[in-house]
Amino acid sequence: MKRSFDIKLLKFYVWVALAYATLYLLSNQHSFPGTFLQAVVNNLWRVPYLIVVNFIFLEYTVPFVLRKRRYIIYNILLTIPALWV
């Protein structure tokens, strides 16, 4: 039976989420002391959102844009809206 997702890939994104949350909380605590609980609550929605956006961008959008095409201009024209979104 084939898995629909890779466990190693899932572990990678969990580690990225943990690293991002830690760095953001440390940065926020340094900039705004005394608002640790507010930073944690703010991270509850921010970290999952960024992980989902990064997953979609890195796993689907980048390979789609970098596919071999007949003309390089097609790749360039596909990259502009992909980066904007």
Secondary structure, 3 states (H helix, E strand, C coil): CCCCCCHHHHHHHHHHHHHHHHHHHHHHHHHCCCCHHHHHHHHHHHHHHHHHHHHHHHHHHHHHHCCCCCCHHHHHHHHHHHHHC
